[in-house]
Amino acid sequence: MIRWIVTILIFFTSSMAYSEEVKSNCPRKIASISESVIADTGARILKEVYKALGCDIIVEALPGRRALAAFNNASSDGELYRLRIAESKYKRTFVRSDTPIFTVNHSLWRHPNQDLSSQLPVGYVRGVLWQENYMDGRRGKIFNSVEDAFRAFDNGEVGAFLSSDFSVVSHLNKNGFQIMPKRFQKIKTAFLYHYLGGEFAPFMKRFSKYILLHSSFSEMEVLLGDDFVN
């Protein structure tokens, strides 16, 4: 009887010690890009994955450049997602997920009236690197969020905008457009990775294995019907 009690105590003590060790290795705060449909959905899924791995996190929504700065100054432990081109902007040791957490198409969307779309500037979001790179040397209007760009499109302030296809479809399903945009050009297929500070390398290994086994972010990937494509 005593041996059985001792065995149970050892088991529970070991389990508690392992649980505490897991929690001590957990990231605490992750930065995401504010006012973004794709970031909001990604943050919800990320929290679910972290919880399954024994970690509770805070996802802090910040403008694109501030999210990058927060990671660099270590006020956040990682970024929800970034393209690999952002790695040159990191000033601290980092680890990325072994595979992209999800893949999206980045496109130029425009007004169905081609003459009107060519007369007005293109809307894009401050701090989103792929959009800033694309707009270099082009006539554009900067917004703080993709939702602001959508509203400006409906209001006739811009004749086109840059966005992920996921964000356009999500906005259409939730709010709708007064003017239905058409995808004029697919600019690139974007492979988005999760990033953490280098000290969280062991956790990132567990994270990468989990999302691969469970296809955790599969709802982030959408296919467009003919109605969207010009």
N, CA, C and O of each residue as an XYZ file, in Angstrom:
920
protein
N       0.825     -1.209      0.000
C       0.000      0.000      0.000
C       0.863      1.264      0.000
O       0.619      2.206     -0.754
N       1.876      1.254      0.867
C       2.777      2.405      0.960
C       3.513      2.604     -0.361
O       3.688      3.729     -0.829
N       3.949      1.468     -0.962
C       4.666      1.552     -2.246
C       3.766      2.156     -3.318
O       4.218      2.948     -4.145
N       2.476      1.774     -3.299
C       1.531      2.314     -4.289
C       1.356      3.815     -4.104
O       1.330      4.558     -5.085
N       1.234      4.275     -2.847
C       1.082      5.702     -2.559
C       2.312      6.477     -3.001
O       2.205      7.562     -3.571
N       3.501      5.897     -2.727
C       4.749      6.560     -3.125
C       4.835      6.681     -4.642
O       5.272      7.704     -5.168
N       4.416      5.625     -5.341
C       4.437      5.651     -6.818
C       3.528      6.746     -7.353
O       3.895      7.476     -8.273
N       2.320      6.857     -6.761
C       1.377      7.894     -7.194
C       1.947      9.284     -6.935
O       1.838     10.174     -7.779
N       2.552      9.466     -5.770
C       3.123     10.769     -5.434
C       4.246     11.146     -6.383
O       4.353     12.297     -6.807
N       5.090     10.164     -6.719
C       6.193     10.423     -7.660
C       5.641     10.817     -9.024
O       6.158     11.720     -9.682
N       4.574     10.120     -9.441
C       3.968     10.418    -10.746
C       3.428     11.847    -10.791
O       3.694     12.594    -11.733
N       2.661     12.219     -9.751
C       2.080     13.556     -9.733
C       3.144     14.635     -9.574
O       3.040     15.710    -10.166
N       4.163     14.346     -8.776
C       5.250     15.313     -8.615
C       5.986     15.532     -9.930
O       6.324     16.661    -10.287
N       6.232     14.432    -10.647
C       6.913     14.528    -11.945
C       6.058     15.286    -12.948
O       6.563     16.096    -13.725
N       4.733     15.010    -12.923
C       3.825     15.688    -13.849
C       3.780     17.176    -13.575
O       3.786     17.990    -14.498
N       3.736     17.531    -12.283
C       3.702     18.950    -11.920
C       5.001     19.639    -12.299
O       4.994     20.783    -12.753
N       6.117     18.943    -12.111
C       7.419     19.523    -12.455
C       7.520     19.740    -13.954
O       8.030     20.763    -14.412
N       7.019     18.751    -14.729
C       7.048     18.885    -16.186
C       6.166     20.044    -16.634
O       6.537     20.819    -17.515
N       4.972     20.153    -16.003
C       4.058     21.240    -16.347
C       4.691     22.596    -16.070
O       4.573     23.519    -16.877
N       5.363     22.717    -14.928
C       6.012     23.976    -14.588
C       7.158     24.275    -15.546
O       7.391     25.429    -15.907
N       7.873     23.228    -15.954
C       8.985     23.421    -16.901
C       8.462     23.905    -18.242
O       9.048     24.800    -18.852
N       7.344     23.310    -18.713
C       6.737     23.737    -19.978
C       6.335     25.202    -19.904
O       6.619     25.977    -20.818
N       5.670     25.581    -18.808
C       5.205     26.959    -18.660
C       6.364     27.944    -18.596
O       6.263     29.057    -19.111
N       7.459     27.542    -17.969
C       8.603     28.443    -17.844
C       9.264     28.706    -19.188
O       9.960     29.707    -19.360
N       9.042     27.794    -20.152
C       9.629     27.957    -21.486
C       8.650     28.564    -22.482
O       8.933     28.618    -23.679
N       7.500     29.018    -21.995
C       6.468     29.571    -22.882
C       6.752     31.035    -23.219
O       7.117     31.815    -22.339
N       6.587     31.405    -24.481
C       6.496     32.840    -24.794
C       5.282     33.432    -24.097
O       4.310     32.725    -23.836
N       5.330     34.727    -23.793
C       4.238     35.372    -23.073
C       3.445     36.348    -23.918
O       2.223     36.428    -23.793
N       4.122     37.085    -24.772
C       3.447     38.120    -25.558
C       3.912     38.050    -27.015
O       5.109     37.993    -27.299
N       2.946     38.056    -27.922
C       3.217     38.006    -29.356
C       2.616     39.247    -29.999
O       1.481     39.618    -29.699
N       3.364     39.883    -30.871
C       2.879     41.067    -31.589
C       2.192     40.652    -32.890
O       2.627     39.724    -33.573
N       1.117     41.356    -33.212
C       0.455     41.154    -34.507
C       0.154     42.520    -35.108
O       0.207     43.540    -34.420
N      -0.160     42.526    -36.387
C      -0.452     43.777    -37.083
C      -1.898     44.168    -36.808
O      -2.813     43.382    -37.056
N      -2.107     45.370    -36.302
C      -3.436     45.792    -35.857
C      -4.385     46.046    -37.015
O      -3.971     46.303    -38.145
N      -5.681     45.965    -36.693
C      -6.764     46.260    -37.627
C      -6.605     45.511    -38.940
O      -6.731     46.081    -40.024
N      -6.327     44.222    -38.817
C      -6.165     43.384    -39.997
C      -7.008     42.129    -39.830
O      -6.899     41.429    -38.824
N      -7.841     41.852    -40.812
C      -8.686     40.657    -40.757
C      -7.830     39.408    -40.657
O      -8.132     38.499    -39.883
N      -6.774     39.367    -41.434
C      -5.930     38.180    -41.454
C      -5.207     38.001    -40.122
O      -5.002     36.872    -39.676
N      -4.821     39.107    -39.482
C      -4.158     39.021    -38.183
C      -5.133     38.620    -37.089
O      -4.779     37.847    -36.199
N      -6.361     39.137    -37.141
C      -7.365     38.786    -36.136
C      -7.668     37.292    -36.155
O      -7.734     36.647    -35.109
N      -7.852     36.757    -37.353
C      -8.134     35.325    -37.471
C      -6.920     34.506    -37.062
O      -7.049     33.501    -36.362
N      -5.740     34.938    -37.499
C      -4.509     34.237    -37.139
C      -4.258     34.234    -35.647
O      -3.781     33.240    -35.099
N      -4.578     35.349    -34.973
C      -4.366     35.452    -33.525
C      -5.254     34.460    -32.780
O      -4.813     33.824    -31.822
N      -6.494     34.330    -33.216
C      -7.394     33.364    -32.577
C      -6.844     31.947    -32.688
O      -6.842     31.200    -31.709
N      -6.381     31.578    -33.873
C      -5.851     30.226    -34.076
C      -4.561     30.036    -33.283
O      -4.345     28.981    -32.686
N      -3.701     31.064    -33.276
C      -2.433     30.957    -32.558
C      -2.670     30.697    -31.070
O      -1.987     29.866    -30.470
N      -3.621     31.393    -30.478
C      -3.930     31.192    -29.064
C      -4.378     29.755    -28.800
O      -4.025     29.165    -27.779
N      -5.158     29.199    -29.726
C      -5.624     27.823    -29.579
C      -4.452     26.841    -29.628
O      -4.402     25.882    -28.859
N      -3.508     27.093    -30.545
C      -2.345     26.218    -30.660
C      -1.477     26.314    -29.414
O      -1.054     25.296    -28.866
N      -1.214     27.524    -28.971
C      -0.392     27.707    -27.778
C      -1.033     27.040    -26.565
O      -0.338     26.421    -25.758
N      -2.342     27.160    -26.432
C      -3.035     26.544    -25.301
C      -2.892     25.031    -25.340
O      -2.701     24.392    -24.306
N      -2.986     24.456    -26.543
C      -2.803     23.012    -26.689
C      -1.393     22.583    -26.294
O      -1.178     21.439    -25.895
N      -0.443     23.491    -26.404
C       0.954     23.211    -26.044
C       1.268     23.624    -24.605
O       2.425     23.601    -24.185
N       0.234     23.999    -23.857
C       0.408     24.308    -22.446
C       0.792     25.742    -22.144
O       1.289     26.035    -21.057
N       0.568     26.643    -23.096
C       0.977     28.041    -22.925
C      -0.204     28.985    -23.121
O      -0.989     28.818    -24.054
N      -0.327     29.965    -22.251
C      -1.297     31.044    -22.420
C      -0.541     32.301    -22.838
O       0.420     32.701    -22.181
N      -0.976     32.916    -23.926
C      -0.262     34.077    -24.449
C      -1.191     35.269    -24.605
O      -2.413     35.135    -24.662
N      -0.576     36.420    -24.670
C      -1.250     37.660    -25.034
C      -0.810     38.009    -26.448
O       0.386     38.047    -26.738
N      -1.763     38.262    -27.319
C      -1.440     38.739    -28.667
C      -1.767     40.221    -28.701
O      -2.927     40.617    -28.583
N      -0.734     41.035    -28.865
C      -0.894     42.487    -28.840
C      -0.914     43.041    -30.255
O       0.054     42.888    -31.000
N      -2.014     43.683    -30.625
C      -2.155     44.257    -31.958
C      -1.486     45.616    -32.016
O      -1.804     46.508    -31.228
N      -0.550     45.775    -32.959
C       0.209     47.010    -33.125
C       0.301     47.346    -34.612
O       0.211     46.444    -35.446
N       0.478     48.627    -34.967
C       0.790     48.951    -36.366
C       2.036     48.194    -36.821
O       2.895     47.848    -36.010
N       2.122     47.942    -38.130
C       3.175     47.078    -38.662
C       4.576     47.389    -38.187
O       5.302     46.485    -37.773
N       4.977     48.665    -38.237
C       6.345     49.021    -37.856
C       6.551     48.924    -36.353
O       7.641     48.585    -35.893
N       5.501     49.222    -35.583
C       5.613     49.121    -34.124
C       5.698     47.665    -33.681
O       6.379     47.351    -32.706
N       5.006     46.772    -34.398
C       5.100     45.343    -34.085
C       6.530     44.861    -34.281
O       7.050     44.088    -33.477
N       7.156     45.321    -35.350
C       8.553     44.976    -35.610
C       9.467     45.540    -34.530
O      10.370     44.854    -34.051
N       9.229     46.788    -34.151
C      10.041     47.426    -33.115
C       9.875     46.731    -31.774
O      10.841     46.586    -31.025
N       8.651     46.298    -31.465
C       8.395     45.619    -30.193
C       9.168     44.318    -30.107
O       9.665     43.959    -29.039
N       9.273     43.611    -31.216
C      10.067     42.383    -31.219
C      11.551     42.712    -31.066
O      12.260     42.043    -30.314
N      12.021     43.732    -31.772
C      13.435     44.082    -31.712
C      13.874     44.547    -30.324
O      14.995     44.263    -29.902
N      13.001     45.256    -29.618
C      13.382     45.733    -28.279
C      12.959     44.767    -27.172
O      13.079     45.071    -25.986
N      12.459     43.591    -27.584
C      12.118     42.494    -26.661
C      10.938     42.812    -25.742
O      10.772     42.162    -24.710
N      10.111     43.809    -26.104
C       8.881     44.015    -25.350
C       7.808     43.017    -25.789
O       6.776     42.885    -25.132
N       8.049     42.316    -26.896
C       7.249     41.146    -27.252
C       8.208     39.990    -27.514
O       9.372     40.196    -27.856
N       7.704     38.782    -27.351
C       8.546     37.585    -27.500
C       8.593     37.084    -28.937
O       9.427     36.246    -29.278
N       7.694     37.598    -29.783
C       7.672     37.125    -31.158
C       6.656     37.880    -31.980
O       5.989     38.792    -31.490
N       6.545     37.486    -33.247
C       5.542     38.064    -34.141
C       4.649     36.950    -34.665
O       5.116     35.862    -35.002
N       3.369     37.242    -34.724
C       2.391     36.266    -35.198
C       2.794     35.704    -36.552
O       2.835     34.488    -36.736
N       3.092     36.584    -37.499
C       3.556     36.132    -38.807
C       4.319     37.252    -39.500
O       4.080     38.437    -39.271
N       5.226     36.841    -40.337
C       5.953     37.754    -41.231
C       6.427     36.972    -42.449
O       6.576     35.750    -42.408
N       6.658     37.704    -43.528
C       7.385     37.155    -44.669
C       8.866     37.057    -44.320
O       9.346     37.792    -43.456
N       9.581     36.175    -44.968
C      11.011     36.031    -44.666
C      11.807     37.278    -45.042
O      12.913     37.472    -44.538
N      11.268     38.125    -45.914
C      11.991     39.351    -46.257
C      12.132     40.264    -45.036
O      12.993     41.143    -45.007
N      11.281     40.050    -44.032
C      11.352     40.887    -42.827
C      12.544     40.529    -41.945
O      12.902     41.298    -41.052
N      13.157     39.385    -42.180
C      14.249     38.943    -41.316
C      15.424     39.916    -41.310
O      16.142     40.027    -40.316
N      15.613     40.610    -42.410
C      16.704     41.584    -42.469
C      16.458     42.763    -41.538
O      17.379     43.521    -41.234
N      15.213     42.919    -41.085
C      14.851     44.017    -40.175
C      15.008     43.623    -38.705
O      14.954     44.480    -37.823
N      15.201     42.338    -38.446
C      15.325     41.891    -37.059
C      16.703     42.216    -36.505
O      17.718     42.024    -37.176
N      16.726     42.711    -35.274
C      17.980     43.098    -34.631
C      18.297     42.235    -33.417
O      19.204     42.549    -32.646
N      17.552     41.152    -33.249
C      17.819     40.209    -32.165
C      17.810     38.800    -32.735
O      17.291     38.571    -33.828
N      18.372     37.878    -32.014
C      18.378     36.490    -32.447
C      16.942     35.984    -32.503
O      16.149     36.248    -31.599
N      16.612     35.255    -33.568
C      15.242     34.797    -33.751
C      15.219     33.361    -34.249
O      16.218     32.837    -34.741
N      14.058     32.742    -34.111
C      13.785     31.452    -34.743
C      12.466     31.575    -35.485
O      11.556     32.278    -35.045
N      12.370     30.883    -36.618
C      11.122     30.860    -37.389
C      10.533     29.452    -37.333
O      11.242     28.482    -37.066
N       9.251     29.355    -37.583
C       8.616     28.043    -37.663
C       9.255     27.235    -38.789
O       9.704     27.795    -39.789
N       9.290     25.917    -38.617
C       9.958     25.058    -39.602
C       9.314     25.158    -40.978
O       9.989     25.034    -42.000
N       8.016     25.380    -40.995
C       7.271     25.559    -42.243
C       6.423     26.822    -42.121
O       6.208     27.304    -41.009
N       5.940     27.367    -43.230
C       5.010     28.489    -43.119
C       3.783     28.066    -42.317
O       3.329     26.928    -42.432
N       3.245     28.978    -41.504
C       2.026     28.629    -40.776
C       0.819     28.678    -41.707
O      -0.156     27.956    -41.497
N       0.877     29.520    -42.729
C      -0.128     29.489    -43.785
C       0.406     30.245    -44.998
O       1.391     30.978    -44.917
N      -0.269     30.045    -46.112
C       0.115     30.648    -47.388
C      -1.061     31.463    -47.910
O      -2.199     30.995    -47.907
N      -0.784     32.670    -48.353
C      -1.840     33.509    -48.920
C      -1.354     34.121    -50.233
O      -0.155     34.230    -50.486
N      -2.316     34.511    -51.051
C      -1.988     35.250    -52.264
C      -2.117     36.744    -51.995
O      -3.096     37.195    -51.400
N      -1.131     37.498    -52.433
C      -1.149     38.958    -52.353
C      -1.437     39.503    -53.745
O      -0.797     39.115    -54.722
N      -2.403     40.405    -53.822
C      -2.873     40.837    -55.138
C      -3.138     42.334    -55.187
O      -3.277     43.007    -54.165
N      -3.202     42.825    -56.420
C      -3.674     44.178    -56.702
C      -5.123     44.066    -57.132
O      -5.444     43.392    -58.111
N      -5.994     44.732    -56.390
C      -7.430     44.740    -56.664
C      -7.825     46.123    -57.168
O      -7.322     47.131    -56.670
N      -8.725     46.181    -58.155
C      -9.060     47.488    -58.713
C     -10.554     47.615    -58.998
O     -11.309     46.643    -58.976
N     -10.940     48.849    -59.264
C     -12.317     49.182    -59.622
C     -12.662     48.502    -60.951
O     -11.808     48.424    -61.834
N     -13.904     48.004    -61.112
C     -14.268     47.359    -62.384
C     -14.205     48.303    -63.581
O     -14.068     47.856    -64.720
N     -14.305     49.613    -63.324
C     -14.159     50.599    -64.398
C     -12.669     50.903    -64.553
O     -12.091     51.605    -63.722
N     -12.056     50.392    -65.589
C     -10.606     50.506    -65.756
C     -10.157     51.960    -65.897
O      -9.097     52.329    -65.392
N     -10.950     52.784    -66.574
C     -10.583     54.195    -66.738
C     -10.527     54.900    -65.388
O      -9.617     55.686    -65.123
N     -11.514     54.608    -64.535
C     -11.541     55.222    -63.210
C     -10.385     54.720    -62.355
O      -9.751     55.502    -61.647
N     -10.115     53.450    -62.416
C      -9.053     52.885    -61.586
C      -7.683     53.451    -61.953
O      -6.811     53.583    -61.095
N      -7.497     53.786    -63.239
C      -6.201     54.315    -63.671
C      -6.017     55.783    -63.284
O      -4.887     56.270    -63.240
N      -7.119     56.495    -63.002
C      -7.040     57.919    -62.658
C      -6.746     58.152    -61.178
O      -6.219     59.201    -60.810
N      -7.081     57.188    -60.334
C      -6.962     57.354    -58.884
C      -5.760     56.593    -58.339
O      -5.287     55.645    -58.967
N      -5.262     57.003    -57.169
C      -4.104     56.310    -56.593
C      -4.463     54.906    -56.096
O      -5.633     54.536    -56.004
N      -3.429     54.151    -55.783
C      -3.585     52.801    -55.234
C      -3.480     52.878    -53.712
O      -2.558     53.502    -53.186
N      -4.400     52.261    -53.015
C      -4.358     52.245    -51.556
C      -3.470     51.116    -51.038
O      -3.511     49.994    -51.544
N      -2.671     51.430    -50.027
C      -1.839     50.390    -49.411
C      -1.607     50.734    -47.945
O      -1.912     51.841    -47.503
N      -1.062     49.773    -47.194
C      -0.994     49.889    -45.742
C       0.438     50.174    -45.284
O       1.390     49.503    -45.684
N       0.551     51.183    -44.439
C       1.842     51.551    -43.857
C       2.405     50.397    -43.019
O       1.694     49.807    -42.206
N       3.682     50.084    -43.226
C       4.355     49.084    -42.406
C       4.225     47.655    -42.895
O       4.818     46.750    -42.309
N       3.457     47.428    -43.964
C       3.362     46.095    -44.564
C       4.402     46.046    -45.683
O       4.231     46.676    -46.727
N       5.473     45.299    -45.458
C       6.668     45.413    -46.298
C       6.408     45.083    -47.762
O       6.911     45.778    -48.645
N       5.632     44.035    -48.036
C       5.432     43.667    -49.436
C       4.681     44.768    -50.170
O       4.925     44.997    -51.355
N       3.764     45.456    -49.480
C       3.016     46.541    -50.110
C       3.906     47.766    -50.315
O       3.855     48.398    -51.370
N       4.708     48.099    -49.329
C       5.610     49.245    -49.471
C       6.619     48.998    -50.592
O       6.936     49.910    -51.356
N       7.121     47.770    -50.690
C       8.072     47.448    -51.766
C       7.409     47.555    -53.135
O       8.006     48.082    -54.074
N       6.189     47.064    -53.253
C       5.490     47.118    -54.533
C       5.209     48.564    -54.946
O       5.281     48.895    -56.130
N       4.892     49.416    -53.990
C       4.495     50.789    -54.297
C       5.676     51.726    -54.519
O       5.476     52.896    -54.845
N       6.869     51.250    -54.352
C       8.048     52.099    -54.572
C       8.035     52.640    -56.010
O       8.104     51.870    -56.968
N       7.947     53.954    -56.149
C       7.904     54.586    -57.469
C       6.526     54.649    -58.094
O       6.371     55.151    -59.207
N       5.520     54.142    -57.389
C       4.153     54.186    -57.910
C       3.321     55.208    -57.132
O       3.662     55.578    -56.008
N       2.240     55.651    -57.742
C       1.353     56.637    -57.115
C       0.365     55.942    -56.189
O      -0.465     55.146    -56.628
N       0.465     56.253    -54.913
C      -0.399     55.568    -53.963
C      -0.891     56.477    -52.854
O      -0.506     57.642    -52.762
N      -1.755     55.917    -52.010
C      -2.253     56.600    -50.827
C      -2.123     55.636    -49.650
O      -2.587     54.497    -49.714
N      -1.484     56.105    -48.574
C      -1.174     55.242    -47.436
C      -2.315     55.227    -46.431
O      -2.932     56.255    -46.148
N      -2.584     54.032    -45.895
C      -3.598     53.863    -44.849
C      -2.989     53.096    -43.671
O      -1.946     52.455    -43.794
N      -3.669     53.182    -42.538
C      -3.184     52.493    -41.338
C      -3.642     51.049    -41.262
O      -3.084     50.265    -40.495
N      -4.643     50.686    -42.040
C      -5.131     49.305    -42.045
C      -5.744     48.995    -43.398
O      -6.100     49.897    -44.156
N      -5.864     47.708    -43.690
C      -6.471     47.310    -44.958
C      -7.952     47.655    -44.960
O      -8.522     47.920    -46.018
N      -8.592     47.654    -43.775
C      -9.994     48.029    -43.706
C     -10.191     49.500    -44.095
O     -11.184     49.852    -44.732
N      -9.236     50.355    -43.706
C      -9.291     51.762    -44.122
C      -9.182     51.872    -45.644
O      -9.860     52.693    -46.262
N      -8.334     51.047    -46.236
C      -8.181     51.049    -47.697
C      -9.464     50.580    -48.366
O      -9.853     51.114    -49.404
N     -10.135     49.571    -47.771
C     -11.401     49.103    -48.326
C     -12.447     50.223    -48.310
O     -13.156     50.432    -49.294
N     -12.533     50.933    -47.194
C     -13.523     52.027    -47.085
C     -13.212     53.133    -48.092
O     -14.118     53.695    -48.708
N     -11.914     53.443    -48.256
C     -11.525     54.472    -49.217
C     -11.886     54.049    -50.644
O     -12.260     54.885    -51.468
N     -11.774     52.767    -50.928
C     -12.157     52.250    -52.245
C     -13.650     52.441    -52.480
O     -14.068     52.894    -53.546
N     -14.449     52.092    -51.477
C     -15.899     52.266    -51.610
C     -16.289     53.736    -51.746
O     -17.269     54.072    -52.411
N     -15.506     54.608    -51.103
C     -15.803     56.052    -51.129
C     -15.230     56.763    -52.354
O     -15.425     57.968    -52.512
N     -14.535     56.044    -53.211
C     -13.994     56.642    -54.421
C     -12.703     57.412    -54.230
O     -12.330     58.204    -55.094
N     -12.006     57.200    -53.108
C     -10.731     57.890    -52.863
C      -9.563     57.212    -53.571
O      -8.589     57.872    -53.932
N      -9.654     55.912    -53.770
C      -8.623     55.162    -54.491
C      -9.306     54.307    -55.545
O     -10.456     53.896    -55.389
N      -8.580     54.051    -56.614
C      -9.148     53.245    -57.696
C      -8.742     51.795    -57.619
O      -9.234     50.959    -58.378
N      -7.838     51.495    -56.694
C      -7.353     50.126    -56.522
C      -6.709     50.035    -55.139
O      -6.481     51.051    -54.482
N      -6.423     48.826    -54.715
C      -5.746     48.653    -53.431
C      -4.970     47.340    -53.443
O      -5.243     46.444    -54.243
N      -4.010     47.248    -52.550
C      -3.238     46.029    -52.349
C      -3.797     45.291    -51.141
O      -4.097     45.907    -50.118
N      -3.936     43.978    -51.255
C      -4.471     43.193    -50.147
C      -4.214     41.713    -50.386
O      -4.022     41.269    -51.518
N      -4.216     40.962    -49.289
C      -4.270     39.511    -49.420
C      -5.669     39.129    -49.898
O      -6.647     39.802    -49.575
N      -5.756     38.052    -50.662
C      -7.063     37.576    -51.115
C      -7.932     37.187    -49.922
O      -9.148     37.377    -49.953
N      -7.322     36.648    -48.877
C      -8.059     36.256    -47.680
C      -8.796     37.448    -47.074
O      -9.965     37.335    -46.705
N      -8.119     38.578    -46.971
C      -8.737     39.761    -46.368
C      -9.906     40.267    -47.200
O     -10.918     40.700    -46.648
N      -9.779     40.216    -48.513
C     -10.862     40.674    -49.391
C     -12.089     39.781    -49.233
O     -13.207     40.273    -49.083
N     -11.876     38.468    -49.267
C     -12.998     37.530    -49.144
C     -13.651     37.651    -47.767
O     -14.876     37.613    -47.659
N     -12.847     37.796    -46.723
C     -13.385     37.933    -45.361
C     -14.225     39.195    -45.233
O     -15.306     39.170    -44.645
N     -13.721     40.310    -45.792
C     -14.463     41.576    -45.728
C     -15.764     41.475    -46.515
O     -16.798     41.980    -46.078
N     -15.713     40.828    -47.664
C     -16.921     40.668    -48.476
C     -17.969     39.863    -47.723
O     -19.150     40.208    -47.748
N     -17.549     38.791    -47.053
C     -18.490     37.935    -46.327
C     -19.054     38.630    -45.091
O     -20.200     38.389    -44.710
N     -18.256     39.488    -44.468
C     -18.684     40.129    -43.224
C     -19.431     41.441    -43.468
O     -20.501     41.666    -42.903
N     -18.873     42.286    -44.295
C     -19.415     43.641    -44.479
C     -19.904     43.927    -45.895
O     -20.831     44.712    -46.092
N     -19.284     43.295    -46.864
C     -19.609     43.559    -48.256
C     -18.942     44.823    -48.772
O     -18.587     45.702    -47.987
N     -18.770     44.920    -50.062
C     -18.262     46.118    -50.731
C     -19.420     46.799    -51.450
O     -20.291     46.133    -52.010
N     -19.426     48.128    -51.431
C     -20.413     48.859    -52.233
C     -20.083     48.711    -53.711
O     -20.971     48.645    -54.561
N     -18.793     48.660    -53.997
C     -18.313     48.432    -55.357
C     -17.496     47.148    -55.319
O     -16.541     47.047    -54.548
N     -17.850     46.180    -56.127
C     -17.170     44.890    -56.100
C     -15.802     44.998    -56.782
O     -15.738     45.222    -57.991
N     -14.699     44.843    -56.020
C     -13.379     44.921    -56.654
C     -13.074     43.665    -57.464
O     -13.616     42.591    -57.207
N     -12.205     43.826    -58.433
C     -11.749     42.703    -59.238
C     -10.249     42.510    -59.019
O      -9.491     43.477    -58.938
N      -9.836     41.254    -58.925
C      -8.404     41.008    -58.803
C      -7.757     41.212    -60.162
O      -7.968     40.435    -61.094
N      -6.969     42.265    -60.256
C      -6.335     42.625    -61.524
C      -5.021     41.880    -61.715
O      -4.689     41.484    -62.832
N      -4.265     41.685    -60.622
C      -2.950     41.060    -60.737
C      -2.595     40.340    -59.443
O      -2.626     40.939    -58.368
N      -2.260     39.064    -59.544
C      -1.699     38.377    -58.390
C      -0.214     38.710    -58.333
O       0.550     38.348    -59.228
N       0.178     39.389    -57.292
C       1.560     39.867    -57.194
C       2.497     38.769    -56.736
O       3.586     38.600    -57.284
N       2.070     38.025    -55.730
C       2.930     36.941    -55.254
C       2.139     36.012    -54.352
O       1.115     36.388    -53.781
N       2.634     34.798    -54.241
C       2.147     33.879    -53.214
C       3.059     34.042    -52.016
O       4.277     33.901    -52.125
N       2.467     34.339    -50.880
C       3.246     34.685    -49.696
C       3.254     33.528    -48.702
O       2.208     32.993    -48.335
N       4.455     33.158    -48.280
C       4.623     32.116    -47.278
C       4.916     32.810    -45.949
O       5.980     33.402    -45.766
N       3.965     32.729    -45.034
C       4.040     33.479    -43.783
C       4.471     32.558    -42.645
O       3.881     31.503    -42.416
N       5.518     32.988    -41.940
C       6.111     32.200    -40.860
C       5.836     32.847    -39.505
O       5.651     34.059    -39.400
N       5.814     32.014    -38.486
C       5.737     32.494    -37.106
C       7.156     32.712    -36.601
O       8.044     31.906    -36.881
N       7.379     33.801    -35.855
C       8.719     34.134    -35.363
C       8.722     34.303    -33.846
O       7.780     34.836    -33.259
N       9.803     33.838    -33.231
C      10.028     34.010    -31.800
C      11.481     34.389    -31.560
O      12.343     34.176    -32.413
N      11.739     34.956    -30.385
C      13.116     35.198    -29.990
C      13.891     33.895    -29.923
O      13.317     32.841    -29.649
N      15.184     33.959    -30.172
C      16.019     32.765    -30.238
C      15.976     31.916    -28.987
O      16.196     30.707    -29.058
N      15.695     32.522    -27.832
C      15.661     31.772    -26.578
C      14.493     30.785    -26.513
O      14.451     29.915    -25.643
N      13.540     30.934    -27.452
C      12.382     30.039    -27.457
C      12.501     28.947    -28.523
O      11.491     28.411    -28.978
N      13.720     28.621    -28.916
C      13.936     27.597    -29.943
C      13.305     26.253    -29.568
O      12.692     25.630    -30.434
N      13.422     25.769    -28.318
C      12.783     24.484    -27.981
C      11.259     24.526    -28.148
O      10.653     23.572    -28.635
N      10.650     25.642    -27.738
C       9.201     25.759    -27.906
C       8.834     25.786    -29.387
O       7.851     25.166    -29.791
N       9.608     26.492    -30.192
C       9.295     26.589    -31.617
C       9.330     25.214    -32.278
O       8.565     24.958    -33.207
N      10.194     24.340    -31.817
C      10.226     22.975    -32.349
C       8.898     22.272    -32.070
O       8.348     21.610    -32.950
N       8.391     22.415    -30.860
C       7.116     21.790    -30.509
C       5.970     22.409    -31.299
O       5.074     21.710    -31.772
N       6.014     23.735    -31.435
C       4.991     24.455    -32.195
C       4.964     23.977    -33.644
O       3.896     23.695    -34.187
N       6.121     23.887    -34.262
C       6.209     23.497    -35.676
C       5.674     22.090    -35.894
O       4.975     21.828    -36.873
N       6.001     21.198    -34.992
C       5.515     19.821    -35.114
C       4.001     19.773    -34.973
O       3.331     19.042    -35.702
N       3.462     20.544    -34.043
C       2.018     20.525    -33.779
C       1.232     21.031    -34.987
O       0.284     20.374    -35.417
N       1.601     22.170    -35.535
C       0.809     22.730    -36.639
C       0.899     21.873    -37.890
O      -0.026     21.847    -38.701
N       2.025     21.164    -38.047
C       2.166     20.270    -39.197
C       1.231     19.075    -39.063
O       0.638     18.636    -40.049
N       1.098     18.549    -37.852
C       0.253     17.381    -37.617
C      -1.226     17.722    -37.655
O      -2.042     16.886    -38.044
N      -1.589     18.945    -37.256
C      -2.995     19.297    -37.100
C      -3.534     20.249    -38.172
O      -4.721     20.576    -38.155
N      -2.692     20.697    -39.098
C      -3.117     21.661    -40.135
C      -3.885     22.815    -39.501
O      -4.972     23.178    -39.950
N      -3.304     23.381    -38.457
C      -4.017     24.324    -37.583
C      -4.526     25.568    -38.302
O      -5.591     26.085    -37.965
N      -3.773     26.054    -39.292
C      -4.115     27.329    -39.924
C      -4.760     27.146    -41.302
O      -4.753     28.070    -42.115
N      -5.311     25.973    -41.565
C      -5.815     25.682    -42.909
C      -6.937     26.629    -43.341
O      -7.095     26.889    -44.534
N      -7.720     27.148    -42.387
C      -8.822     28.036    -42.759
C      -8.337     29.380    -43.302
O      -9.129     30.153    -43.842
N      -7.040     29.660    -43.160
C      -6.497     30.930    -43.641
C      -6.279     30.929    -45.157
O      -6.057     31.981    -45.756
N      -6.343     29.764    -45.764
C      -6.033     29.660    -47.189
C      -7.332     29.546    -47.980
O      -8.106     28.611    -47.778
N      -7.572     30.507    -48.888
C      -8.824     30.551    -49.645
C      -8.528     30.461    -51.142
O      -7.463     30.860    -51.613
N      -9.501     29.925    -51.868
C      -9.441     29.886    -53.328
C     -10.534     30.795    -53.872
O     -11.666     30.778    -53.388
N     -10.190     31.582    -54.871
C     -11.152     32.539    -55.434
C     -11.963     31.913    -56.565
O     -11.459     31.126    -57.366
N     -13.241     32.297    -56.597
C     -14.086     31.902    -57.723
C     -13.923     32.866    -58.878
O     -13.220     33.870    -58.763
N     -14.564     32.567    -59.977
C     -14.443     33.380    -61.192
C     -14.959     34.810    -60.984
O     -14.518     35.728    -61.674
N     -15.886     35.005    -60.042
C     -16.470     36.328    -59.838
C     -15.432     37.345    -59.345
O     -15.615     38.552    -59.503
N     -14.351     36.851    -58.752
C     -13.343     37.745    -58.194
C     -12.266     38.132    -59.198
O     -11.611     39.164    -59.055
N     -12.093     37.312    -60.192
C     -10.932     37.462    -61.078
C     -11.320     38.172    -62.349
O     -12.320     37.840    -62.986
N     -10.507     39.168    -62.716
C     -10.782     39.949    -63.917
C     -10.388     39.162    -65.156
O     -10.544     39.652    -66.275
